Amino acid sequence: MRRCCCGSQGQGGDLVASAAALSVLIAQGKTAEQIELLSAVFDMLADNLATLALKAPSEEDCCRREEARAEDQNESRCP
């Protein structure tokens, strides 16, 4: 599956650092059991989002649909 990368690879490091900082903030003042529960909830959320992403149309699919509509109306919105 081909993916389009619209940013620099340096942004990945920022995302990891942001997620780590957010994790620390969320965990502050929580017991180990509460942190484990939150971890499980976020794991389930991540799994569900990954599943939905498999079914979501790609940017190319959306562009093709827009081009088809534009051809019907004689205008193109995609480069």
C-alpha positions, 0 to 999 in steps of 0.5 A: 500500500502506497502512502503519501508523506506530506511532511518532513521525517523530523515531525515523527520525532516531535510526535513521539516526544509529544505522546511521551509528555502527554503520557506523563501528564495523564499518569501523574497522580494515578495508581498503577491500576488506573494507569493500566486501565487507561493503557488498555482503553487507549490500546482499544481506541488505537486498534479501532482507529487502525481498523477504521483506517483500513476501510477509509478511502485513500486520498487517491480514491477521493481525488479520482472521485472528485476528478470524475465529478469534475469531468461531468461538470467540466472542472478539475479540482485535483492537480 
